[in-house]
Amino acid sequence: MARKEEIKVKAPEIQLVIFRLRDEEFGVAISEVREIVRMMEITHIPEAPGFIEGVVNLRGQVIAVVDLARQFGLAQEAERPKTSRIVVIELAGKTVGLIVDEVPEVLRISQDSIEPTPEVIETEVRKDYLKGVGKLEDRLVILLDLEKVLKPHEVEEVGKISREG
C-alpha cells in the first residue's frame, strides 16, 4: 500500500518593521514604510497643531513630523533616546514622519501568528489604532493601523505643512 505524503502549505508571511515607544513594541508592514532615518534637526512651526512636532528637510522635501508617543498619549520623556528614529510613511498621499524611540529590527511573521486585538489587551494606545497582535516565540508585537493613527483632518494639516522643495 502506498504511503500518502503529507503536504504542508506554509502560511503567507508578512515583513514587519518593529519599533519601540516607551516600553511597548509595535509593528507595521514594511510596505507601509518609505524609509527610516536617524533623528535630525526638527524645525518647529508656530501655531502648528499640537500633534505636529515640526518639519524636517528630507533630501529637498519638507515633511511634517509627528511625535507618535505624544499622539498616543504616552508619557513624555525629559529627552529623546539616542536611538530615536523618524519612520517616514505615506498617509492618504501625504508624506509624514513618525518619531519613535527605536527601530530594532525588521522581521518576517506568518499571517497565522497574527490575531485580532484582544479586548483586554494592556496598552496605553487607543485600541482603534490597532490591527492585531503578532505572536512571536517570546513576545507579542502590537500591529498598528497607520490609516487610523492620524484622523482625516490631521492628515489634511500634515498636507498643508509638508511641501516638495
C-alpha atoms as a printed R data frame, in Angstrom:
    type eleno elety resid chain resno       x      y      z
1   ATOM     1    CA   MET     A     1   0.000  0.000  0.000
2   ATOM     2    CA   ALA     A     2   1.427  3.379 -0.993
3   ATOM     3    CA   ARG     A     3   2.041  5.789  1.836
4   ATOM     4    CA   LYS     A     4   0.416  9.186  1.466
5   ATOM     5    CA   GLU     A     5   2.858 12.014  1.768
6   ATOM     6    CA   GLU     A     6   1.854 14.967  3.844
7   ATOM     7    CA   ILE     A     7   1.930 18.233  2.020
8   ATOM     8    CA   LYS     A     8   2.386 21.196  4.303
9   ATOM     9    CA   VAL     A     9   1.253 24.506  2.947
10  ATOM    10    CA   LYS     A    10   3.167 27.299  4.558
11  ATOM    11    CA   ALA     A    11   1.055 30.285  5.577
12  ATOM    12    CA   PRO     A    12   1.945 33.531  3.813
13  ATOM    13    CA   GLU     A    13   4.371 35.749  5.698
14  ATOM    14    CA   ILE     A    14   4.484 39.477  6.051
15  ATOM    15    CA   GLN     A    15   7.534 41.555  6.772
16  ATOM    16    CA   LEU     A    16   7.216 43.968  9.677
17  ATOM    17    CA   VAL     A    17   9.211 46.993 10.733
18  ATOM    18    CA   ILE     A    18   9.385 46.745 14.521
19  ATOM    19    CA   PHE     A    19   9.719 49.899 16.590
20  ATOM    20    CA   ARG     A    20   9.538 50.816 20.250
21  ATOM    21    CA   LEU     A    21   7.655 53.565 22.015
22  ATOM    22    CA   ARG     A    22   8.489 53.657 25.705
23  ATOM    23    CA   ASP     A    23   8.066 50.063 26.946
24  ATOM    24    CA   GLU     A    24   5.866 48.854 24.104
25  ATOM    25    CA   GLU     A    25   6.793 47.181 20.838
26  ATOM    26    CA   PHE     A    26   4.842 47.936 17.662
27  ATOM    27    CA   GLY     A    27   4.939 46.630 14.124
28  ATOM    28    CA   VAL     A    28   3.849 47.950 10.746
29  ATOM    29    CA   ALA     A    29   4.028 46.238  7.377
30  ATOM    30    CA   ILE     A    30   7.277 47.106  5.638
31  ATOM    31    CA   SER     A    31   5.229 48.009  2.541
32  ATOM    32    CA   GLU     A    32   3.776 50.947  4.520
33  ATOM    33    CA   VAL     A    33   7.218 52.374  5.353
34  ATOM    34    CA   ARG     A    34   9.026 54.544  2.825
35  ATOM    35    CA   GLU     A    35  12.232 54.822  4.829
36  ATOM    36    CA   ILE     A    36  13.726 55.070  8.305
37  ATOM    37    CA   VAL     A    37  16.097 57.940  9.041
38  ATOM    38    CA   ARG     A    38  18.166 58.984 12.024
39  ATOM    39    CA   MET     A    39  16.819 61.760 14.171
40  ATOM    40    CA   MET     A    40  17.632 65.153 12.656
41  ATOM    41    CA   GLU     A    41  17.040 68.779 13.466
42  ATOM    42    CA   ILE     A    42  13.302 69.455 13.593
43  ATOM    43    CA   THR     A    43  12.150 72.981 12.780
44  ATOM    44    CA   HIS     A    44   9.217 73.927 14.971
45  ATOM    45    CA   ILE     A    45   6.354 75.764 13.292
46  ATOM    46    CA   PRO     A    46   4.498 78.457 15.219
47  ATOM    47    CA   GLU     A    47   0.789 77.730 15.655
48  ATOM    48    CA   ALA     A    48   1.122 74.212 14.209
49  ATOM    49    CA   PRO     A    49  -1.379 71.714 15.607
50  ATOM    50    CA   GLY     A    50  -0.154 70.087 18.830
51  ATOM    51    CA   PHE     A    51   0.346 66.657 17.296
52  ATOM    52    CA   ILE     A    52   2.902 68.035 14.803
53  ATOM    53    CA   GLU     A    53   6.396 68.281 16.281
54  ATOM    54    CA   GLY     A    54   7.644 70.357 13.337
55  ATOM    55    CA   VAL     A    55   9.174 69.770  9.905
56  ATOM    56    CA   VAL     A    56  12.371 68.320  8.502
57  ATOM    57    CA   ASN     A    57  14.041 68.724  5.135
58  ATOM    58    CA   LEU     A    58  14.486 65.234  3.745
59  ATOM    59    CA   ARG     A    59  16.519 65.490  0.543
60  ATOM    60    CA   GLY     A    60  14.673 68.590 -0.622
61  ATOM    61    CA   GLN     A    61  11.229 67.544  0.571
62  ATOM    62    CA   VAL     A    62   9.821 69.314  3.618
63  ATOM    63    CA   ILE     A    63   7.809 66.813  5.627
64  ATOM    64    CA   ALA     A    64   5.758 67.181  8.782
65  ATOM    65    CA   VAL     A    65   6.933 65.112 11.731
66  ATOM    66    CA   VAL     A    66   4.596 63.696 14.372
67  ATOM    67    CA   ASP     A    67   5.750 62.567 17.819
68  ATOM    68    CA   LEU     A    68   3.974 59.204 17.883
69  ATOM    69    CA   ALA     A    69   4.300 58.860 21.678
70  ATOM    70    CA   ARG     A    70   2.514 62.201 22.129
71  ATOM    71    CA   GLN     A    71  -0.120 61.225 19.556
72  ATOM    72    CA   PHE     A    72  -0.762 58.048 21.550
73  ATOM    73    CA   GLY     A    73  -0.903 59.936 24.851
74  ATOM    74    CA   LEU     A    74   2.158 58.158 26.260
75  ATOM    75    CA   ALA     A    75   4.285 59.746 28.980
76  ATOM    76    CA   GLN     A    76   6.754 62.317 27.680
77  ATOM    77    CA   GLU     A    77  10.433 61.806 28.434
78  ATOM    78    CA   ALA     A    78  12.820 64.546 29.507
79  ATOM    79    CA   GLU     A    79  14.933 63.944 26.419
80  ATOM    80    CA   ARG     A    80  14.715 61.689 23.392
81  ATOM    81    CA   PRO     A    81  16.724 58.480 23.419
82  ATOM    82    CA   LYS     A    82  19.833 58.466 21.184
83  ATOM    83    CA   THR     A    83  18.211 55.532 19.361
84  ATOM    84    CA   SER     A    84  15.230 57.649 18.209
85  ATOM    85    CA   ARG     A    85  14.369 57.438 14.531
86  ATOM    86    CA   ILE     A    86  11.931 59.021 12.105
87  ATOM    87    CA   VAL     A    87   9.834 56.426 10.280
88  ATOM    88    CA   VAL     A    88   8.721 58.019  7.008
89  ATOM    89    CA   ILE     A    89   5.341 56.813  5.729
90  ATOM    90    CA   GLU     A    90   2.685 57.798  3.201
91  ATOM    91    CA   LEU     A    91  -0.799 58.500  4.558
92  ATOM    92    CA   ALA     A    92  -3.566 59.369  2.127
93  ATOM    93    CA   GLY     A    93  -0.969 60.535 -0.394
94  ATOM    94    CA   LYS     A    94   0.831 62.723  2.156
95  ATOM    95    CA   THR     A    95   4.373 62.024  3.369
96  ATOM    96    CA   VAL     A    96   4.746 62.178  7.135
97  ATOM    97    CA   GLY     A    97   7.497 61.300  9.583
98  ATOM    98    CA   LEU     A    98   6.728 59.474 12.815
99  ATOM    99    CA   ILE     A    99   9.167 59.860 15.710
100 ATOM   100    CA   VAL     A   100   9.759 56.566 17.523
101 ATOM   101    CA   ASP     A   101  12.158 55.636 20.327
102 ATOM   102    CA   GLU     A   102  13.957 52.892 18.421
103 ATOM   103    CA   VAL     A   103  13.711 50.652 15.339
104 ATOM   104    CA   PRO     A   104  15.476 47.479 16.488
105 ATOM   105    CA   GLU     A   105  14.573 45.111 13.655
106 ATOM   106    CA   VAL     A   106  12.690 44.091 10.561
107 ATOM   107    CA   LEU     A   107  11.269 40.587 10.738
108 ATOM   108    CA   ARG     A   108   9.004 38.143  8.969
109 ATOM   109    CA   ILE     A   109   5.934 36.766 10.680
110 ATOM   110    CA   SER     A   110   3.471 34.170  9.487
111 ATOM   111    CA   GLN     A   111  -0.040 35.517  8.985
112 ATOM   112    CA   ASP     A   112  -1.171 32.554 11.112
113 ATOM   113    CA   SER     A   113   0.643 34.191 14.053
114 ATOM   114    CA   ILE     A   114  -1.458 37.353 13.876
115 ATOM   115    CA   GLU     A   115  -4.607 37.536 15.961
116 ATOM   116    CA   PRO     A   116  -7.271 40.220 16.305
117 ATOM   117    CA   THR     A   117  -6.665 42.686 19.103
118 ATOM   118    CA   PRO     A   118  -7.958 41.109 22.313
119 ATOM   119    CA   GLU     A   119 -10.483 43.173 24.255
120 ATOM   120    CA   VAL     A   120  -8.342 43.016 27.373
121 ATOM   121    CA   ILE     A   121  -5.010 43.984 25.815
122 ATOM   122    CA   GLU     A   122  -2.938 46.045 28.218
123 ATOM   123    CA   THR     A   123  -1.636 49.028 26.322
124 ATOM   124    CA   GLU     A   124  -1.906 52.766 26.728
125 ATOM   125    CA   VAL     A   125  -2.566 53.150 22.998
126 ATOM   126    CA   ARG     A   126  -6.177 53.548 21.863
127 ATOM   127    CA   LYS     A   127  -7.484 50.260 20.563
128 ATOM   128    CA   ASP     A   128  -8.815 51.750 17.312
129 ATOM   129    CA   TYR     A   129  -5.174 52.337 16.247
130 ATOM   130    CA   LEU     A   130  -4.501 48.598 16.406
131 ATOM   131    CA   LYS     A   131  -4.817 45.940 13.676
132 ATOM   132    CA   GLY     A   132  -3.964 42.973 15.825
133 ATOM   133    CA   VAL     A   133  -1.253 41.260 17.803
134 ATOM   134    CA   GLY     A   134   1.630 39.303 16.322
135 ATOM   135    CA   LYS     A   135   2.715 36.319 18.407
136 ATOM   136    CA   LEU     A   136   6.433 35.673 18.276
137 ATOM   137    CA   GLU     A   137   8.262 32.962 20.203
138 ATOM   138    CA   ASP     A   138   8.990 35.028 23.284
139 ATOM   139    CA   ARG     A   139   6.964 38.217 22.901
140 ATOM   140    CA   LEU     A   140   3.951 39.964 21.440
141 ATOM   141    CA   VAL     A   141   4.095 42.784 18.893
142 ATOM   142    CA   ILE     A   142   1.209 45.236 18.604
143 ATOM   143    CA   LEU     A   143   0.350 45.806 14.940
144 ATOM   144    CA   LEU     A   144  -0.625 49.371 14.113
145 ATOM   145    CA   ASP     A   145  -3.205 50.508 11.604
146 ATOM   146    CA   LEU     A   146  -1.375 53.539 10.207
147 ATOM   147    CA   GLU     A   147  -4.516 54.725  8.412
148 ATOM   148    CA   LYS     A   148  -6.085 55.363 11.830
149 ATOM   149    CA   VAL     A   149  -3.089 56.838 13.663
150 ATOM   150    CA   LEU     A   150  -3.944 60.269 12.270
151 ATOM   151    CA   LYS     A   151  -7.540 61.364 11.827
152 ATOM   152    CA   PRO     A   152  -8.529 62.675  8.371
153 ATOM   153    CA   HIS     A   153  -8.394 66.336  9.490
154 ATOM   154    CA   GLU     A   154  -4.916 65.715 10.959
155 ATOM   155    CA   VAL     A   155  -3.735 64.245  7.648
156 ATOM   156    CA   GLU     A   156  -5.013 67.428  5.971
157 ATOM   157    CA   GLU     A   157  -2.957 69.530  8.416
158 ATOM   158    CA   VAL     A   158   0.105 67.427  7.560
159 ATOM   159    CA   GLY     A   159  -0.571 68.069  3.868
160 ATOM   160    CA   LYS     A   160  -0.671 71.834  4.425
161 ATOM   161    CA   ILE     A   161   2.709 71.748  6.179
162 ATOM   162    CA   SER     A   162   4.552 69.193  4.008
163 ATOM   163    CA   ARG     A   163   5.784 70.570  0.698
164 ATOM   164    CA   GLU     A   164   8.047 69.496 -2.091
165 ATOM   165    CA   GLY     A   165  11.185 71.635 -2.070
